[in-house]
Structure formats: C-alpha cells, structure tokens
Amino acid sequence: MAILKFSASAVAAQIAHARACKTFLPNWNGPVDRPALILIVGNGVHLRSNGIDGTTTRIVTTEQADPSFAFADGMNPFRDTDWMAQRRMAFR
C-alpha cells in the first residue's frame, strides 16, 4: 500500500475551509451536513475541502488549479513532470 504525503499547512487550510462553510458537496450516499476532506485521484492527486463557499469553482483542470488544494507530494501536475507515473504506482 502506498503512503501519500501532503503538506501539513495545505491540509490545515483545507480543514479550515471545510469548517468555515455551511453547505457541503454531496457524496455517493446523498447530501452531507458536516465538513470533510475529499481525496481526488484524477488530474494529479489532491485533498480538498467538501465545503461550498461560492468564492471559487474549486475544480482542477489542465490549465488551472485552485491554489489551495493540498496536492500529494510528487503528484502535482503543475509542478511534477512524472506525476502520472507516481499516481499509477500509488493506485495500481
């Protein structure tokens, strides 16, 4: 099993964001009424707040990332040239 590492300050910022919100993204089971972090494995690997505050789309694209996302070390598509190989090794 791979161990993902994240910046403690970036994760703390995501937690603070989630706690500051009053509405949250739903999950597979339906509406959510409390703050949480979501692990996203897609264009990079990152943690994000489930909070919705209306100030940002909080979506990662190939052109732009929300700067507050907590990317896993080595799996940031905006900084790491081999992020996809790292992601593949971690999630085989």
ChimeraX attribute file (.defattr): number of C-alpha atoms within 10 A of each C-alpha:
attribute: neighborCount
match mode: 1-to-1
recipient: residues
	/A:1	7
	/A:2	9
	/A:3	7
	/A:4	14
	/A:5	12
	/A:6	17
	/A:7	12
	/A:8	10
	/A:9	11
	/A:10	17
	/A:11	20
	/A:12	12
	/A:13	17
	/A:14	24
	/A:15	19
	/A:16	14
	/A:17	20
	/A:18	22
	/A:19	16
	/A:20	13
	/A:21	16
	/A:22	12
	/A:23	18
	/A:24	18
	/A:25	16
	/A:26	12
	/A:27	10
	/A:28	6
	/A:29	6
	/A:30	8
	/A:31	11
	/A:32	15
	/A:33	12
	/A:34	14
	/A:35	22
	/A:36	17
	/A:37	16
	/A:38	15
	/A:39	14
	/A:40	13
	/A:41	13
	/A:42	12
	/A:43	17
	/A:44	21
	/A:45	25
	/A:46	22
	/A:47	20
	/A:48	25
	/A:49	25
	/A:50	25
	/A:51	27
	/A:52	18
	/A:53	15
	/A:54	9
	/A:55	6
	/A:56	8
	/A:57	10
	/A:58	19
	/A:59	10
	/A:60	17
	/A:61	12
	/A:62	9
	/A:63	7
	/A:64	10
	/A:65	16
	/A:66	13
	/A:67	10
	/A:68	16
	/A:69	20
	/A:70	24
	/A:71	24
	/A:72	21
	/A:73	16
	/A:74	20
	/A:75	25
	/A:76	22
	/A:77	20
	/A:78	14
	/A:79	10
	/A:80	13
	/A:81	12
	/A:82	12
	/A:83	20
	/A:84	18
	/A:85	11
	/A:86	18
	/A:87	21
	/A:88	9
	/A:89	11
	/A:90	14
	/A:91	9
	/A:92	7
